[in-house]
């Protein structure tokens, strides 16, 4: 069990993230990302689904051999053969975790699993007991918890913990819930399950309605102490919870979240860029924390404020996430303060009268371009 003020970061970029349509990582690329995740400071790396293919088995096995100082996790269905194969793949790991489970919503039970609640629960208990033969670190996922009957969820959690699960994953598989609902789902489990103190509860949220980060943070506030995330929020459909967003929210809003991670935040931007390059998943410019525009200012009012005191418009110091500095981007909406600042960066300093002439010419140029760059400025000053 982690300390009560510590949130474990479970990274599933190499498993759930790789399920993004169009993404295929080679073993070398997975290993490169894996080493970077260790440098970043994640606690658990979900390295793949070993039984799904020989390539996935090899990836999990190689990561288990090569990565140190981190728990390596393999995903399975609630089947003995899946668990045996995962245990074999994970065997070289310093610390290994088997992640197994079943759906708990009536939707999944009826249409996907085609079994009753009792049948699913019995199968889940057997899977956990079987997995415990290979490791004492077993995580159980209750797929589609966000749409499941609450009383059934409580019963599943209690019996799965009794069977030996040490982490309970409470997924909002379809991104259906909103933060208040997810808060009460996690809190309800902790408050109503008699043996809830024997396990860590984990948030695994998807972004179909754009609330994955908000739901995950609500889960932390309710008492969850593990977050399941991907770098840049990549994943199936609209993606998973973004690692960098959750980590920085916990860091910046420590007044609200009495919990921390062991993530080295200065590695967030390098990690984001590596994953973007290797997966081909371009990070949108206005993406929180790691987007190209996250520390860029083009409005004259904002530029004036930031140049006087950064915290007027920036709650995150760019250096904290590994960015070089804030950027002043010159556009038709920029003001005198921003232009004077950029000219000074280029080594130019003018009298007030001369500056006003340059500023008038700058506005003419800016009205014809998206951005006024360094070459444009040099031409403006002759």
Order of alpha helices (4+ residues) and beta strands (2+ residues): beta-alpha-beta-alpha-beta-alpha-beta-alpha-beta-alpha-beta-alpha-beta-alpha-beta-alpha-alpha-beta-alpha-beta-alpha-alpha-alpha
